[in-house]
Amino acid sequence: MSDTSAYTPPKVWTWNKESGGRFANINRPIAGATHEKVLPVGKHPIQLHSLATPNGVKVTVMLEELLALGHKGAEYDAYLIKIGDGQQFGSGFVEINPNSKIPAMVDRSNPVAPIRVFESGAILLYLAEKFGAFLPKDPAARAECLSWLFWQMGSAPYLGGGFGHFYAYAPSKIEYCIDRFAMETKRQMDVLDKHLAIHPYMAGGEYSIADMAIWAWYGQLALGRLYSAGEFLDVESYKHVMKWAKGIDARPTVRRGRMVNRMMGEPAMQLHERHDASDFDTKTQDKIKPAAE
């Protein structure tokens, strides 16, 4: 292991400088709004405020899957939250997610009062129960689906906040940190690969919210879309994950879900806001202003 300068933690940690790295401007040890900002409200019952990170993609894929099944109540307005600009700290967003993380959703179809839902896994489960879809009804299969859904919620921080941060975003490369989280990410990929060797989907034979949640992170990692780390992690060696990831990626609903609230990548895959299914067909360059990769 390479030499690193010794660091002795203080008795009481205080916030006296930026942490460094790509997201230093939005990292802080306190919660709450930093500015007043009322959120827009569209015409549909479901109002989504998000960004096409893996956590955001989970929800837009789910909504597009529901619409494809004919659930008209799943029509939604998707508004862009630019987390690099700190829009998640606006007062309106903090009202629907006090944790100031995307995605956050409001269901305005409730006759008593709008219902807020935050945390991507909670949103998937809420929508699955609301529409009776993508959550197995058999008790054993349902338990399997929920177990894998919560596996993803507990495991992905090691991939994103651990490996992704130290490999791609930290101000300096720290061998110990990269090795530690690369090891854990590869262990998780092996967990998935062994499971998918004997099951077509995460909950068994049925495509579910567990697949949507896990694919958004680990499927896209396998497909080379996260942190440019595919070769480093030898993702091609996870043959069963690759097969599963490619199969889900081929779904038209998944392609549409990936487009919504996307700010990076090829312009044809960016739909900053979504208010109607026709938005996917009427995108023009004046509507879509791609950000740098």
Residue pairs with C-beta under 8 A, 6 or more apart in sequence:
1 175
1 176
1 179
2 175
4 174
4 175
4 176
15 28
15 29
18 24
18 25
18 27
19 27
20 170
20 171
20 172
21 165
21 169
21 170
21 171
22 168
22 169
23 84
23 169
24 171
25 84
25 86
26 83
26 84
26 86
26 88
26 89
31 98
31 99
31 100
32 89
32 94
32 98
33 89
33 90
33 91
33 93
33 94
34 86
34 89
34 90
35 86
35 89
35 90
35 91
36 90
36 91
37 87
37 90
37 91
37 92
37 93
38 91
38 92
39 47
39 49
39 79
39 90
39 92
39 93
39 95
39 96
40 77
40 79
41 47
41 77
41 108
42 76
42 77
42 79
42 275
43 77
43 275
44 75
44 76
44 77
44 275
45 73
45 75
45 76
45 107
45 108
45 109
46 63
46 73
46 74
46 75
46 76
46 77
46 105
46 106
46 107
46 108
46 109
47 76
47 77
47 79
47 105
47 106
47 107
47 108
48 59
48 60
48 63
48 76
48 77
48 78
48 79
48 103
48 104
48 105
48 261
49 78
49 79
49 81
49 93
49 96
49 102
49 103
49 104
49 105
50 56
50 59
50 60
50 78
50 79
50 80
50 81
50 102
50 103
50 104
50 260
50 261
51 80
51 81
51 82
51 83
51 102
51 103
51 261
51 263
52 60
52 258
52 259
52 260
52 261
52 262
52 263
52 264
53 83
53 102
54 156
54 160
54 216
54 217
54 220
54 226
55 101
55 102
55 103
55 120
55 216
56 102
56 103
56 120
56 260
56 261
57 216
57 220
57 257
57 258
58 103
58 120
58 121
58 123
58 124
58 212
58 213
58 216
59 103
59 105
59 120
59 123
59 124
59 127
60 78
60 256
60 257
60 258
60 260
60 261
60 274
61 212
61 215
61 216
61 253
61 254
61 257
61 258
62 123
62 124
62 127
62 128
62 134
62 209
62 212
62 257
63 74
63 76
63 127
63 257
64 253
64 254
64 256
64 257
64 260
65 133
65 134
65 212
65 251
65 253
65 257
66 74
66 127
66 131
66 133
66 134
67 74
67 75
67 253
67 277
68 252
68 253
69 131
69 133
71 131
71 133
73 109
73 130
73 131
74 127
74 131
76 274
77 273
77 274
77 275
78 260
78 261
78 273
78 274
78 275
79 261
79 273
80 261
80 263
80 272
80 273
81 87
81 88
81 93
81 102
81 261
82 263
83 102
87 93
88 94
88 97
88 100
88 101
88 102
89 100
93 100
93 104
94 100
95 116
96 104
96 105
96 106
96 116
96 118
97 104
97 116
97 118
98 118
99 118
99 119
101 118
101 119
103 118
103 120
103 123
104 116
104 117
104 118
105 116
105 117
105 118
105 123
105 126
106 114
106 115
106 116
106 117
107 114
107 115
107 117
107 126
107 130
108 114
117 123
117 126
119 153
120 153
120 213
121 149
121 150
121 152
121 153
121 213
124 149
124 209
124 212
124 213
125 135
125 146
125 149
125 209
127 209
128 134
128 135
128 208
128 209
129 135
134 207
134 208
134 209
134 212
135 142
135 145
135 208
135 209
136 142
136 144
136 145
136 203
136 204
136 206
136 208
141 203
141 204
141 206
142 203
144 202
144 203
144 204
144 210
145 202
145 203
145 208
145 209
145 210
146 210
148 202
148 203
148 210
148 213
148 214
149 209
149 210
149 213
151 214
152 210
152 213
152 214
152 217
152 218
153 213
155 188
156 217
156 218
158 181
158 184
158 185
158 188
159 181
159 184
159 185
159 188
159 217
159 218
159 221
159 226
160 217
162 177
162 180
162 181
162 184
162 185
163 178
163 181
163 182
163 184
163 185
163 227
163 229
164 226
164 227
164 229
166 173
166 174
166 177
166 178
166 181
167 178
167 181
167 182
167 227
167 229
167 232
168 227
168 228
168 229
170 177
182 232
182 233
185 221
185 233
186 233
186 234
188 218
189 218
189 221
189 222
189 233
189 235
189 238
189 241
190 238
192 214
192 218
192 238
192 240
192 241
193 238
193 239
193 240
193 241
194 240
195 202
196 202
196 240
196 241
196 243
196 244
197 240
199 205
200 244
201 207
201 208
201 210
201 211
201 244
202 208
202 210
202 211
202 214
203 210
203 211
207 248
211 244
211 248
215 244
215 245
215 248
215 249
215 254
217 226
218 241
218 245
219 241
219 244
219 245
219 248
219 249
220 226
220 245
221 227
221 229
221 230
221 233
221 235
222 230
222 235
222 238
222 241
222 242
222 245
223 230
223 245
223 246
223 249
224 230
224 235
229 235
230 236
235 241
235 242
236 242
248 254
249 255
256 280
258 269
259 269
259 270
259 271
259 274
259 280
260 271
260 274
261 271
261 272
261 273
261 274
262 269
262 270
262 271
262 272
263 270
263 272
263 290
263 291
264 270
264 290
264 291
264 292
264 293
265 290
265 293
266 290
267 285
267 288
267 290
268 283
270 283
270 288
270 290
271 279
271 280
271 283
271 288
272 287
272 288
272 289
273 279
274 280
